[in-house]
Each structure stands twice: as structure tokens, then as C-alpha cells.
Amino acid sequence: MHRHTNLAEALMDRAMLCAADEALVYPAEGGGGQRISYAALDAHARAVSAWLRARDAPGRRVLLALDPGPHAAAALLGCLYAGAVAVPVPAPTASRTEAERTAAIAKDAAVDLVLTETAHATETSRRLSLVGRTGITCLAVDGLSPHAHPAPYAPAAPHNRTAPHTASDTRTAVPDTTPARTTPDSLALLAYDAGPATAPRGALITHGNLLAAMSALCQALGTGRRSRIGGWLPRHHTPGLIGQLLHPLWLGATAVPLPVRPHLADPVAWLRALSRHGITHTVAPDTCYARCAAEATDEQLAGLDLSRLRTALNAAEPVSAATMAAFHRRCAPAGLRPGALVAGYAPAQAAPFLTAEGRGPVPGLDLRVVDPATRRPQPDGMAGEIWVRGPAVAAGHWGRPRDTEAAGGFLRTGDLGIARDGEVRMTGRTHEGGLADSLMVGGMTLHPQDVERELLRCGRPLGSARVFCAGPGTGPLVVVQEVGTAGGSHAALAGLAGRVRECVAEEFGAATGGVLLVRPGTVRRGGSHKVPRATLREQFLRGEVRPLYQDFAPLPREPAAGGVV
């Protein structure tokens, strides 16, 4: 499919060639699910595209705030067809941090239009109003008929400027259904994978980047027309959006997006989904594989068929050889093939490609391990920061050209790694400079500033907190939380620790590995001065933090009962 100059042309051609084939499967709880053909998805996407083009959308930023599902897929494809720039964000939930992040993204990207769903239109409007983005026209995609096209755009009346105007009319107009004239250098996505909620950074991903990423994913995963590609990686971040949605659609294969939180909470449910839906290619973090190896029992594995799984890539976190061996031993009785589990590397941000050990280099990719202080390449076996550039790598961040200029055209991933024999393995996240703003926890990106701010909002007796990972930017999440009840009973302190865990789980969907409740002055000293995270982490690792109460979740180390040790 190298002949195409943009991804929209490639997707439209696939839809025509595979019209009756299964494009998307959205599993339902308890089995079954919603199945969408290429023809149906394409018709819906063309209707969205016509609506956008009637509003002069080519080249403009369009916020996508939808639940993972067929409407979200149609909205994304509609943006690409129309030559608009998609800006994906999560659908509104009760999370205050997500609300702040969406508002900040809308402001930073200066979005011109919004695609959402009827159920989320009001809340999306409220979030935009927080940053002065009023008077923006919204489309409730679920109210748009795939077989009708909206009338040409008429601006909203001047007096109605306090909230976005939600459009769902389907009056007939003659649409232009050809893809917009975009080139490989045309911007396709602003991917806000990086930065805290108050200062998000949007990676500039072009149509050329996406086309190059498709070929790179083919090589890393070994995918083809008969593949069924599925997983639970979040669809508003590049690995899930591009690897588990756009890539299968580009192939003419089947995408099986799984809901994030249920499968993140119960990895064995992920194994059941792989078996039930015949998924052939998946990607998950090391934590997920480790939990499956430790928690899956013989009874749970009975009846599962993992023989159709061709590639299970372990990426997005440092890969443990012990995890790889334990997962294979545990799942071999369910039909997992030798060699199906592969270690790889997926950059945390702005580079929508994957590498897999033993499957050769990505064409055109220049991947280096660099000393962050001297900015010189490290010799094989020496740890450093991973820098990347190439056709599948974003050129930089929206409004921040110096990000790549300062690195000689390379994108600084913020990941730590080691190079050996032409391959790179991730070992953690850097704590150097401005890149120390994200942690990898269970394959999810967390920004410690966001977690700390949310814990402070919980009110008394909880005070200031510091959040870090036990490993170098990865591993179990540790919260050092000041409390104002130093004389509290053991039961009262245990309740406060539970409150901390509950807050992190509900707001961010992440499990907390350890909670240390400490006296005031441990985290915040001298009024506004807070102890640096790196300093407090070192004190924690040396056993120098003196908690009033501590609670550590058990970490799975060995396969569950019945597993081979």
C-alpha cells in the first residue's frame, strides 16, 4: 500500500476491497459483541467527513471526545478523510484530572470543531468553556445518519456564544466523498501522550508518519489480512489508537478493541478475550503478563485456546526475562505457541511504532541510546536515554519546535534503555530535566503532579504527597502521604491508606503498590518547599523514610498454584 500519499486514501481503498468483511468487533460482557463491516464503517466515516468539509475543516484541529466504539472509529476516519487534524481525548468521566486535561488540550490545540456523542455533549461543552473555547460547533456522531449528509455550514447566531452548538441535522446535500488533498507532510493527528494535565504536549503526527508506522508494525508484529488484532491499550494514546485500530483497518484485517479498565483490573479476563475472539496479535506491558502468570489457575485456563495467538508482544515497560518464561510455562497448556511471546519496545510518546526482538530493524529508523548529560551515544551495554528519528517518528510537539531542534532532529522519548547488537531494550524512565513528568505503571502513563494534586484535594487529614515508582520511572507505584493525625489509631491510619488507594484507583485507574503515611514536614518543608521526588525515592529505597503507617500490596513473583515453577 506504499503507493498512497496519505492514510485516508489507503483506508478508503481497503474499505472498497473488503466491503463485506469484518472491520471491527466490540466485545460485549459475557460474550458476543457488536460487529461492524468495512462498508458500514466507511459509510459512517464519509458522513462525518462530509459534515466536517461543509465546515471548512481541512487542516483545522478537531477534538474527538467519544467512548471507545464504532462512533469513535468513524469520527477518527472521518477526520482523516476530510483532511482535518484529529485531537483524541478520553470521553468525559467523573475524573477531575481528565476534565482538566481535556480543557487544557482544547486550549493548547486551539480546536475549531468537536466530535462527540449525545451522552457527552453537555459535559464536553462545559469542559471547553473552562478555557474560553465557547461558540465551537459540535457534532454528536451517533446522531448522524451514515446515509445522509448535512447541509452546508451556516454559522451559529451571534447571541448564542456561551456553549458549543451541537449539530445533528442530516439534511441532504451533495457531498464530495473523495479524500481531501493531503500530502505525506500534512498533519493528521495531535497526539497528547505527554505532559501533566495542566501542561499537556501534543505530538505532531503526519500522514507520512502514519504510513511509515503501518509498515513498521507489519514487520514487528508479523500482521496480515487474516489477522485479528486486539488489546486494551487506551485508544486516545498512539500505541492503542494506531497499533490496535488504524493498523488493522489499513491491513484489511479485523480490530478487536477491548475495554481498558476491566482487562487492566483482571488480566485473566484478557486471556479469555484472546481465546473467545480468536485474537492473533496483541500487545501488553510486562506487568500484565506477570499477573497472568501468577494469578491464572488451571481451572481458569481450562477451555481456553491460545493456539491462534501468533504474536504477543511484551512492550511499554521494561521486559523481565523471568516474566517471559513464567508466562509461557503457565499458558503453554492453553495452546500458546513457542515463540509467540516476543519482547519489544514501544516508545512512551510521539513515535507510533513498535520494535520486536529478533525481527529486524524498522526501515529508516535511527534509534540511539544517549547519555542525557553529554548527549553522546552510549556504547553497547551502557544505559542511557533512548532517542529516535525516522519516517515513523513525530517531528516534534505542537507549538514547541525546540523539543527536537535541541536534540539534533531526534525525538527524546524520556525512556531509559540499553543497546546491544543493534537492538534496544527499555530499562526505565529518565528523571532528567523536564522529561521526569511521567511514570509507567501497569502499561499506563501517569503524571505524578496530577496524582499529587488529586490527593491534596481529598482534604484533611490528608496533606501533601509525593508519588514515584519503586523502579526507575516504572514498577509499583509508591505514595508518600503526609497526614495530620500522627496520634491516630492503627485502624484509623489503615482507613486513610485505603482512602489513598481508592482515590488513585478511581481517578486514574491505577493500582498503588505501597502507601506510606508520614508526619507533616516529611514531604513539605519550610512552607512551600517540597522535597524533590527523586530525593524522597532514594530515601525510600534506603529505608530512611519513617512512616506512621505503611501498607504494601503483594507483588506477584511466581506462577499461581498449578503452574510450573
N, C-alpha and C positions, 0 to 999 in steps of 0.2 A: 504493500500500500504506500510505497515511497513516492509514487507519482503525485500525490496530493500536496497542495501548497498550504492547506490548513486542515485542522482536525474536523471541522464541520463537513467538508466535502467527503472525507473518509467515512464519517458516521452516516451520512445520507446514503452513500453507495452501499454500505453494509445493510442498511435498513431496506433498500430496494432488493438486494440479492437474497436476504434472509427474511423476507417479509412475514412468512408464516412461522418462523422459528421462535423459540422461547428466548426472549431477551433478558427478562428479569423474573426472579422468583422471590417473593417476600414471605418468609415462613410465618405461619400462624402458630400461636401457642397450642400445643397438643397435637401438632401435625398439620399437613396440608399447607395452604397458603395461597396468596394471590399471584397469578402468573400473567405476565404481560408479553405480548408478541412484539416483534420488531416493528410491524406495521402500525400497531396501536400506539406504541411509544413514539414513533416518528410522527404520526398524525397529531398527537398532543403537542409534541415539541414544535412542529410547524405552526400550530395555532398560537403558541406562546411567542414564537419568533415574529409572526405577523403583527401581534399586538405590540411588541417592542419596536418593530421597524416603523409602525404607524406613529410612534412617538420619537422618531429620530434617535434610536438607541445605539446604532453602531458607534463603537469607540467610547461609549459612556459607561459608567460604573453602575451595576445593578445589584442591589443587596438581595440575597437568597436566604430567607428565613422560613424553612419548612421542615416538617418531620421527615426522617428518612423513609422514603416510599416512592411510589410511581410519580407522584406530583413533583417531588424534588428532582427526580431524574429528568422529567420533561422540562422543568424550569431550567436546569443546567444545560441541556441540549438546545433548548430554545435560545438561550443566551449565545451559545456558540454559533448556531445557525444565523442569528441576527447580527453577528459581529460585535456584540456587546461584551463588556468585561464583567464576568461573574465574580461576586464577592460573597462566598458562602459563609454563613454563621449558623449556630445551632438554633433550632426552633425555640421560642420562649418557654421557659420552665419557671419554677419557683426560685431558682438560684439568683441571688442578688448580684453575685460576681459576674455571671453570664450576662445579666441585663446591662451592667456597667460596661462590660467588654463589647457587647453589640453596639451600644451607643457610641463608644469610643471609635470602633471600626467605621461606623457610618460617618462620623465626623472626619476621621483621618482620610478615608477614601473619597469623601465628598460625593456620596452616592446620589444619583439622579432619579432612580426608579427603584421600586421594591416588588419582588415576587414573594408571596406568602400564601397562606391558606386562610379560609374563612375563620377557623377557630383561633388563629393567631393574629388577625389583622389589627384588633384593638390594642393588644399588648405591644405589637411591633410599632404601631403608631406612637404609643406612649414613650417607648424607648428612644425613638428618633427625636421626639420633642425635647428630651432631656438635653440634647446637644444642639438644639435650634434647627434641626432638619425638618421643618414643617412645610406643608404645602406640597409634599412629594406624592406623586401618583403611585398607588399600589395596585397590583393585580392579585386577586385571590385565584390562584391557578386552578383550584378544584372547582371553581365556578365557571371555567372557560370550556366550552364545548370543543372537542377535538375536530369537529366537522364544521365549525363556523368560525368566522374571523371578525375581529372588532372593527368598528367604523374608524375612519381616520381620526387622529387625536384632536380634541378640542380642549384647550387649557381650562382648568378649573376657574370658577368665578373668583374675582379678586377678593371678595369678602370672606371666602372660605379658605383661610390660610392657617388655621390653628392645628390642623392634623392632616395626614396624608389622605388623598381622595382615593377610595377603594373602588376600582373599576371591575366589573364582571359582565359587561354587556357583550353580546355576541351578534350584533347587527352585521349583516352581510356586507363585505367589501371584497374587491378582487385583490388577493394578496400576491406578493412576489415570493414564491416558495423556493427560489434559488438561494443558495447560501450567500451571505454578504461577501463583498470583495475584501478578503483579508489575506495577508501575506504571512510567511513564517515569522516575521518580526512583529506582527500585530499582537497586542496584549490580549490574552484570553482569560486569565484568572488573576485576581489578587488574593493570594493565599495567606491569611493571617494566622500562621502557625506559631509565631514567636511574639515575645513581649508580654508583660503583665496586662491586666485588664485596663489599667489606666494609661498605658502607652504601648498598644499593640503595633507590630510591624508586619506590613503586607509584602510578601514576595511577589516580584514581577515575573509571571509565567506566561510565555508567549505560545502561539500555536506551534512554532518550531520546537520549543521545549517539549510540548506535549507529544508531538510526532516522534521526536527522538526518544522520549521516555517509553513510548509504546514498544519500540524495537528493543530497548534495553530490558524491559520487563519480560518480553518474549524469551530473551536469552537467559535471564536469571531464573525464571520460573519454568521454562520449557512449555509454554502455553500454546494452544492452537484452537481451531474452530470447534473442536469437540470438548473443549474444557468447560468445567463448571467451577467458577472462581468465586469463593465466598469467604467471609470472615466478619469480625465485629469491629475492625478498626474504625474510628469515628469518621463519618463522611464529610465533615467540614474541614478536615485536615488532608494534606496531599496524599499520604500513603493509602488512606481509605478511599478518598474521592477518586484518585487517579488509578491506583492499583486495583481496587476492588469494584469500581463502577465503570469508569471510562475505558479501561483496558479491555475488559471482556466485550464491551459493546463495539470497540474498534476491531476486535478479532472476529465478530460474528458469533461469539460464544454466549454462555449464559452466566449472568451475575446473580449471586445469591447473597445479598447483604443481610447480615444478622444484626439484631438489636444489640446495642453496646452493653448496657448495664447488666441485663440478665446473664449474659455469657461471660462478662467480666467477673461477676459475683460467683458464678458456678461454672468453672472450666469444664466439668464433665458434661454439662449441657452443650458446650461447644462440640465435644466429641460426638454426642448424639446427633447434633445438627449435621456434622460432616458425614455421618453414616446415612441419616434419613434422606438427605438431599443429594447424595452421590457427589459431593464436592471433590474435585480433583486437585485443586490448587488453593492453598491458604497461606496466610502469614500471621504470625502471632509473636508476642515477646517471650523471652526466656521464662519469665515468671509464670506465664500461662502453662507452658509445657511442664515446668517443675511442679505446679499444683496438680496437674492431671496425673503425673507420675506418682505423686504422693497420696492423692485422695481417691483416685478411681479404684473401686473394688472389683473383684471377679464378677460379682453379681451385676454391677453396673455395666461392665464391659460385655457381658453375655448378650449375644444377639446383635452386637454392633458389627458393621462391616466397613473396615477402613482400607480394604484392598483397592478401592478405586482412587485413593489418595496418591497422586503421583509426586507432588512436591508439597511439603510442609516446611516453610521457611521460618527459621528462628532468627528474628531480627528485631530492631527497635530498642534493644537493650544489649548490654554485654552478654555474650553467649557462654554458658558453662558447659564444659565437656561432660561433667557429671550429669547435668540435666539431660543432655542429648542421649547419653547411654541409658539413663533411667527411664526416659520416655519411650525409647524404642523397646526396652525389655518389657515395660508394662503393657504396651499396645500391640506388640507382635502377635499375641494370641487373638486379637481382633482383626488380624489381616494386614497390619501395617507392613509395607514392603521394606526390605533392606535398601538403604539409600534414599528413601523418600524424605526423611528428615535431614534438612540441609541448613548449615549455619550461614548467616548472611549479614549484610549491613544495610540499614535504611536510615538515611540522614534524618535528623530531628526536624529539619525545616528546609523549605525552599528548593529542594532537589528531588523531584518526583521520580527517582529511580531506585532500584534495588540491586545489590550485588549478591551473588551466591558463591560460596567457596567451591572451587573445582570446576566452575562453569565458564571460565574465561573472563577477560576484561570487558567492560562496557565500551563499545566503539566510540572513540572520540573523547572518552572521559579522562581527564587529568586529575588524579586523586593523590594527594600528598599528606604525609604526616609531618607537621612543622612544629618547631619549638616556638611557643607563643611569644616568648620574650625576645628572641633574636630573629624570628621569622625565617629561619633557615631550615631546610628539610632535615629530618632526623634519619640516621642510618637504620637499617633493618633491625628490628627488635627493641628499639628505643621508643618510649611513649611520647606522644605529642598531640597537638590538636589536628583534627582532620580538616583539610582544605580541599575544595573541589571546584572544578570549572569544566565546561563542556557543553555540548548541544542540549543535554537534558537537565541543565542546571540553570536556575533563575539568575538573571543578570544583576540582581540587587533588590532593594526594597523601595517601595513607593515613597517618594519624597526624601530618600536618603541615599543619594548616589555615592557618597563617600564610603559606604559599607564595603563595596567591592574595590573602589579605587585605592583605598588604603592597603588592600591585600593583593595588589598587582593583578586585579581581574579575577582572583579566586573568591569563592564564597566561603566564609568562615562558618563552619557548621556548629561550633561550640562543643562538638563531640571529641572525646579523647580516644586515641587508638594506637595500634602498633601495626607497622607494615612488615610483611615477611613474604618473600618470594612473589612479589607483585600483587599480593592481596592484603586487605586491611581488615582488622578485627577491632570493633569498638570495645573500649575498656571502661568508659565512664563519661562524665560531663565535666567540662572545664569550669574552674572557679575564677578564671582570669578576667579582669576588666568587666565590660558591660555584657559579657556573654553568660554571666553567672545568674541569669534570671529565670532559669528553668531547671526542673528536675524530671527525671524519667521514673515513674512509679507504675509498675504493672503495665508497661507499654503506653501509658498516658503521660502527657506533658502537664506538669503543674508548675505554677509560678509561685515561689514562696511568699512573695509580697502579698499576693491575693489571699493565700491561706491565712497569713498572719493578720491581715486586715479583717477578715471574716471572723476569726476567733476573738478579736478585740471587740467586735460588735455584739458578742454574746453577753456582754455586761458582767457586772460583779457577781461573784468574787473573781472571775477570770480577768487577768490583766494582759500585759504584753507577752508575746510569744515569739519564739524563733523556730523555724521549720527547716529541716535539711534531711538528706538521705544518709543512711549509715555508710553507703559506699560513696565513691567519687561522683556525686550527682545522680546516682542510681541506687536501687536497692530499697530496703524497707524505709518508710517514711517515719521520721522521729520528730516529735513535737516537745519542745521545752517550754512549758506554760507557767507563767507566774500566777499565783493565787493569793488572795488577801486573807485567807483563813488558815494561817500557819498552825493554829491550835485545833483544827478540825479533827473529828474522829476519823478512823480508818475507813469506815463506811461512807462518811461524807466525802472524803477525798476520792474514794473509788467511784462515787457517783459523778464527781466533777471530771474524772478521767473519761468516764463513759460519755459524758456530755461533749467532751472534746472530740472523741472518736465519732460520735453521732453527727456533729457539725461538719467534720471533714467528709464523712461519707455522703451526707445528704446534699451538701453544697457542691462537692467536686467529684463524687462517685469513686473516691479512692479509699483504700484501707490504710489504717495507721498502724505501723509496726510497733511503735513504742511511744508512750506518753510519760513525761517526767514533769510532775508538779513541783514547782520550786518557790522559794521565798521571793518577795519583791526585792528588786535590786540585782537579781541574778541575770536577767535579760536587759533591763533598762537601768542604766546607772547615770546619776547626775542629771536628772530631769529628762532632757530629750535624747540623750546619748544611749544608743542600743549597742550591745556587744555584737560585733560582726558575726555573721553566721559561720564563716569558716573557723573563727576563733572558738566559738561555742562548740562546734562539731569536734574540733581537736580535743577540747576539754572533755567532751562526752566520751570520745574513743579512748582517752587516757584514764577514764574513770574519775575525773575530777569534779564532775557536777554532783552536788549533794542534794538529792531530791527529798521532799517531804513524803512523796509517794511516787512509785513508778509501776508501770504496767506494760508488759511486753507481750505481744501476740505470739503464739507459737509459730515458728517458721518451718515449713515442710522441708525435710532434708532427705528422707528415704522414701521409697515406694510404699504405698499402702499395703495393709495386710493382704497376703496372697501374691504380692509382687515378687519379682526375682531380685534379690539383693546382690 
